[in-house]
Amino acid sequence: MIQRNGLRVLSLYEGFFSGGARVLHSTVVAGLHQGGRQQHSVLSLHHEVRREATLQRMEDDPRYRALRAAGVRIGSLGRSTDAGHDPRVFTEAELRTAVRQAAGSHVVLSLKEQPLRLVNQDAFPDRPVIACLHRSDPEHQGDALGDLLTAAQRGRLAAVVCCAESTRDAYREAGVPADLLRVVPNGINLARFRPVQGARRLALRGAAGVPSDATVVVYAARYDEMKNPELFLQSARTFLELDPKGHVLMCGAGMSSANPDLRNDLVRIFGDRPDLLERLNLLGVRHDMELVYATADVVALTSTFGEAAPLCLIEGSMCGAVPVTTPVGDATSIVERIGFVTSFEPTEIAATWIEAAARREELESARTAVRPRFSHVRMIAGYSSIIERTHREAALKPARV
């Protein structure tokens, strides 16, 4: 039995900013640290990151605060994306910090493949590394795939955790050795993400400025090409035209009037129908998504590529919304029996939102039946097993030179 302070695990983050991968990994780290069998810490390459037209500081991030509240030690190399650093070059001081953190750990986790450029530095200590992947598009990750393959070729990678079958398949095709790939499906805290009924649901709608009898579609995504906000907005226009009681809530980084690209999209797509925009609300980054989802009839995803196991579909459906998605990543299997899959055609998407909302109560029993499948307890147990196995196997191997 490994006791507290026995197995020490360091997670490397590119930075703390809004996104499902950080939510999931931070849930794993906090859960394992509080479980008592492992001692976890985090090293972030960046102190602040500009993403989706927003500068996001580490200390302001809810994942950072949650990890600190769980007792997880967090450090940073102090970088800022606004400072213009060459992401592939590290100073001696930065390397000393990284080496000190890694040398005090038995296993290193890399949140996605980007931090592996640090792991691949010659000075980085000989520790088994587990890369944790959350997308299904290796070819869209810049130099990151090369860093992942280099780590594998040098024997630094002990395992690769994939959050979805589509992730495993994509990276196997990209050249990652199949024997390194493990699948641990995404999970969420079911005590937090749960349906709200009756007066409570109506109260949440009232607080959000949504009529009690509205048909509400929630879109939770960052403003990024991968998420295809253009397709969502085209579908939203058709939906709002077809359903006079329809309302749309857009959440996520860049989903606010402060984003000039989104403002331009709205002018271009709704320019001749400004009246429809009265029923489209831009909420930006929200830290109470369980309450936003609880007001919804539908949770929508219109991504074109890159998705693996989209967190919004899981969270939204477990709060009582019907998931409607394009066929990306593992989305089709996630919404099986509880939701709908569409093509990339706006008229079909809008019509499916209306059908899904009409069948929300009908699908309630199916959503209830699949809830255990999405428990974060299963996800944390899966990561724990891989980490402990990696540690045991590393102890039996000669040191890498």
N, C-alpha and C positions, 0 to 999 in steps of 0.2 A: 504494500500500500504506500503510495507516494503522498507524503504529508505536505502541508503548507511550507513554503521555502525550499522544498525538495526539487521540483521541476520548475525552472524559471524560463519564461517565454517572452520574447521581445517581438512586438509587431511594428513593422515599418509602414508609415502612411506617407503618401505624397503630400497630403495636407488635410486639414479639417475644413470641409465645405459640403454644401448640400448635395445629397445623392444617396441612392438606395444602397450602394456597396458599403459606404461608410456606416450607414445605419445598421446593416446586418453584421458587419465585422465588429463594430463596437458592442453590439448585443452579445456576440460570442465572447469577446474579451471580458466584458463585465460579468457575464454568467460564469465563465470558467474561473475567474479570479475570486468571485464570491463563493464559488462552490468549495473552495478550500484545498483542492488537490493540486492546483497549479498557481504560481505567482506570475502575474502578467504585468508588463509595462509597454509603453508605446513611445516610439521616436518618430516625430514628424519631420520630413525634409523641409517643409515650408511653415513659416509662422503665419503667413497670410497668402491667400490665393485669389486672383481675380478670375471669376467665372461668371458667364452669362451677365456681363455688364455690372457685376457686383463684386466689390472687394470684401472677401469673407475672412475675418480674423479668427485665429484658433480659439482664443478665450471666449469668443461670442458664440461658438458652435455648440448646439445642445448635446452632440455626441461627446465633445470634450468635457462638458460639465457633468454628463452622466457617468463617464469613466472616472472622473475625479471623485464624484460622490461614491462610487463603488470602491474607492481606495486604490485605483490604478495609477501608477506613477507615469507622468507624461513629460517628455522632453522634446526639444526642437533644435534643428540646425540653424534656425533663425532666418531662413531665406524668405524673400518676398518675390512673387512673380512680377511685380512692378519694378523691381530693381534691375532687371535685365541680365540676370546671371545666366551663364551657359549651363543648362541643366545637366550636362554630361561631365562637367569639371567641378571637382570638390577641392576646397582649400585644405591646408594641413590641419587647421583648427577644426574644420568640419569632420575630417576623417578621424581625428583624435576622439572627438565626441562619439562618433559612430562606433569606433573600435572599442571604446570603453563600455558602451552600452551592450554591444553584442558579446563582448568577452565575458560579461557577467551573466549571460543567458545560456541555456542548454539548447534551445530551439528558437529559430527566427521565422516569423511569419511575414510575408510580404503582401500587403493589401493591394491586389492587382499586380501587374507585372512591372509597372513603372519604377518602383523603388529598387528593382534588381540592378539598375545601373550603379547603385551604391554597393550592393552585395558583390558585384563583379570586380570591384576595385581590389588590387593585389593586397592591400593592407587589411582588408576585411577579414575578421577571424574565421577560422575553420569551424563553422557551426552548420548543422543540417538546416536547410531552408525549405519552407513550405510556401509555395505561391498560391494565393487565394484569388481565383478568377471569377468575374461576374459579368462577362459579356460573351458574345458569340461571333465577334468579328475581329479576329487577330490582325487582319490586313488593314484595319482602320485605326490602329493604335500607334502609328508612327514607328519610332525605333524600339518600342517596348517588346515586340515579338522577338526581335534580334537579341535583346537582353535576356529574355526568357530562354531562348535556345542556347545562348552562350552559357548561361548558368547551368543548364542541363548538360552541355558538352563538357564543362569543367568539373562536373560531379558535385556542384554545390547544391543542386536541387534534390531533395529527398522525396518530395511528393508535390503534387499539384491538386488542390481542392477546387472542384468545379461546382458552381451552384446549380447547374442544370445539365441535362443530357446533351443539349445543343452546344453548350460550352465545351464539354468533353470531346464531342465529335469534331467541332471546328478546330480545336487546338491539336487534336491527333492528326487531322488532315494537314495542319500547318507544320508538322514535324516534331511535335513534343512526343517523347517516348510514351507509348500506351501504358507501360507498366507504372508510370508515375501518376497517372490520372485517376482521381477518385471523385465521385459525385456525392455531395452532401446538399440536399435540396434546401432552399430558403425556408425560413420559418419566422413567425411573428409571435408577439406576446398576446395570446388570445384573451387574457383578462383585460387588456387595454382595448384591443380591437374587437368589439362585440356590437351586436345590433342594439339600437335604441328604439323603443316603440312608444306609441301613444302620445301623451301630453309632453313627454320629454323631447320627442322628435319634433313636435310642433313648436316647442319653445326654442329649440336650436334653429329651426327654420326662421322663426321670427327674429331671432338675434342676428341672423345672416341677411335679413331683409328679403327673404324668399317667401312667397305666399304659401299657405298651408296646402293648397291644392295644386301646386306647381309640379311639373315634370322636371326633375333636376338631374343634370349630367355634370359629373365632376371629372376634370382632367388634371391629373397630378403628374407633372413632368417639368424638367428644366427646358429652357428655350435652347434647343440644339437640333441640328439637322437630323440626327438619329431619331428623335422623337416626332419629327415631321409635323411641327405646329401648323404649317401651311395646310396640310390635309385636314387637321382637326378643325381649323377655322372655316375652311370650305364646308365641311360637314356640319359645323355648328350653325352656319348661316342657313343651310337647307333645313336643319332641324327646327330652328327658330321660326322659319317661314311656315313649316308644316304644322307646328304645334304652338298655338297662341298662348298656351300656358307653360311653354318650355322656358327653362332657365339654365344657364351655363356658368359654372364656377371653374376658373382656371387658377391652379396653384403651382408653385415651384419657382426656382431661381430664374429670373428673367421674365416671369409672368406678371409683370406690373407695368404701369404707365411710364415708369422710369427707363424702360428698355426701348430705345428708338426704333430698333428693328421690328419689335412687336407693334409699336404704334403705326409704323408704315404698313405692316400687314393688315391691320384693322382698317386703315383708310382705304387700302386697295380692295379688300374683300367686302367691306361693308359700306363703302363710300356712298353708294346710292340708296342705302337702307340704314341710315343712322338710328332709326327707331328700334331696330333689332338690337342694337348695342345696349339699350336700356335693360335688356335681360341677359347681358353677358358681364360677369363680374371678374375683375382681375384681383386676385388675393395675394399674389407674390408668395414668398416663403412662409409657410405656416408650420408651427410646432405643435399644433393640436389637430393633426389630420384625422384622428379618430372621430372628432366632433364634426369636421367637414364631411367626411364620408357618411356619417350617421344622418345627415340631411339629404343624402342623395338617393336617387332611384337607380342610377347607372354610373359606373366608373368606366371611363373610356380610355383606350390606348390606340394610337394611330401610327405607331413606329414603323419604319421601313426596314431597318437593319439593326444589328448590334444587341438586341435584347436577348436575355438568357431566361431568367425567371422573374419577370417584372413584379416588383414589390407592390406597386399600386393595385394590381389586379387582386393580389392576395389580401392586402389590408382592406381595400374597398369592399370586396365580397364578404369578408368576415364581419364587416360592419353593417351588412344587409343590402348593399347595392349589387346590382347585376353587372358582372363584368362583360364588356364588349371590346373585342380586340382584333387587330389585324393579325395575320398568321406569321408571327415572328418568334424566334427562339422556342422556348417551351410553353408559350402562351396558350397554345391550343390544348395541351394536356392539363394546364392549370384550370382552365374554365370549363373543362368537360363536365357535363351534367348540370352546371350551375350558371352558364353564360353562353355567349355567342361569339363566333368568329366570322369576320366579314372580309370582303375584298378590299382593295384600296380605292374604291369608288365612293365619292362623297354622298351621293344620293342613297346608295345601299346602306352606308354607315348610319346616316340620319334615320332612315326607316327602321333600322335594327335597334337603334336607341329607343325609339317609340315603342316597338314591340317588346323590348326587354323591360322597359318600365311598366308596361301593362301586365307583364307576367311576374313581377317581382314577388308578390305574395305567393303565387303558385310555386315558385322555386325555393321558398324558404326552407322546407324540409330537406331538400337536397343540400343546401348550404350548411345546415346544421349537421348533416351526416358526414360531411367532409372536413369539418373543423379540426379534428385530431391530426389529420394529415399535415396541417400547416403549423403545428405547434413549434415554437422556438426551442422547446425542451429537446425535441428530437434533433434539431440542428446543432445545438450545443453539444449533445452527446456524441454526434458524428465527428465534430471537430476534435473533441477531447480524445476520442479513440485514435484518430490519426496522429495527433500530437504525441500521445504517449507511446504509440507503436514506433513512431519516428525516433523518439528518444531512446527507446530500448535497442533498436537496430543500430543506431549511431554508436552506442556504447560498445557494440561488438565489432565495429570496423576499425581498422588502423587509421590513424590521423592522416588527412590529406596533406600532401606536400606540394 
